[in-house]
Amino acid sequence: MATRPKFESGPNALYWLNQAHHALRGAIIRGFKANGADLTAEQWSVLEYLWFKKQAPQTAIAKATGRDKPAVTRLVVSLEEKGLVKRTRADMRTNIVKLTPKGVHLHEQYGPVLRDIVSSALSSVSKKDIGIMHQALKTLAVNLSKSGRQEVEE
């Protein structure tokens, strides 16, 4: 009978990547709630993409946020119900999502909350290590995209 490998969290990069992801997501949700924002981390990721692009097809949002199209549709509907985005049909198959003035204002209001969370998370990490981490995460994303996941956007 073969013995099962023992799980060790020490040098396991995927374990720590998962831990960091969940810790960051939790910190974002707590930070938003503490400041009166009724947003999830997932909704924020859609809004953040739109703050840089101004408007985008739902398929581009799905690709950029790493979510499937049905999940993005649910996120966009929830953001539309909050008055933060507006969908318009470009053609029979494509919805264009745009920020409303309320959605634009939200960035000014809660962007600093997110910046504080990220600054706090990185406060004890050297600039050199941040650069190495950035490159390693980008390489990981590119490698995974080669396996069929999605293209990585700069």
WOLINFEN-V824206 format. One record per pair of residues at least 12 apart in sequence whose ideal C-beta (glycine too) atoms are under 8 Angstrom apart, sorted by the first residue. I is the first residue (numbers start at 1). J is the second residue. Records with the same first field share a line. If there is no record, write none. Layout:
I=J / J
This chain:
17=140
23=121
24=41 / 117 / 121
25=41
27=117 / 120 / 121
28=41 / 44 / 114 / 117
29=41
31=113 / 114 / 116 / 117
32=44 / 110 / 113
35=110 / 113
37=106 / 109 / 110 / 113
38=82
39=106 / 110
42=65 / 67 / 71 / 75
43=75 / 78 / 79
44=110 / 114
45=65
46=61 / 65 / 72 / 75 / 76 / 79 / 85 / 97
47=79 / 84 / 85 / 99 / 103 / 106 / 107
48=107
49=61 / 64 / 65
50=85 / 97 / 98 / 99 / 103
51=99 / 104 / 107
54=98 / 99
55=96 / 97 / 98 / 99
56=96 / 97
57=90 / 94 / 95 / 96 / 97
58=72 / 73 / 76 / 87 / 94 / 95 / 96 / 97
59=94
61=76 / 97
63=150 / 151 / 153
64=153
66=149 / 150
76=95 / 97
79=103
82=102
83=100 / 102 / 103
84=99 / 100 / 102 / 103 / 106
85=97 / 98 / 99 / 100 / 103
86=98 / 99 / 100
138=152
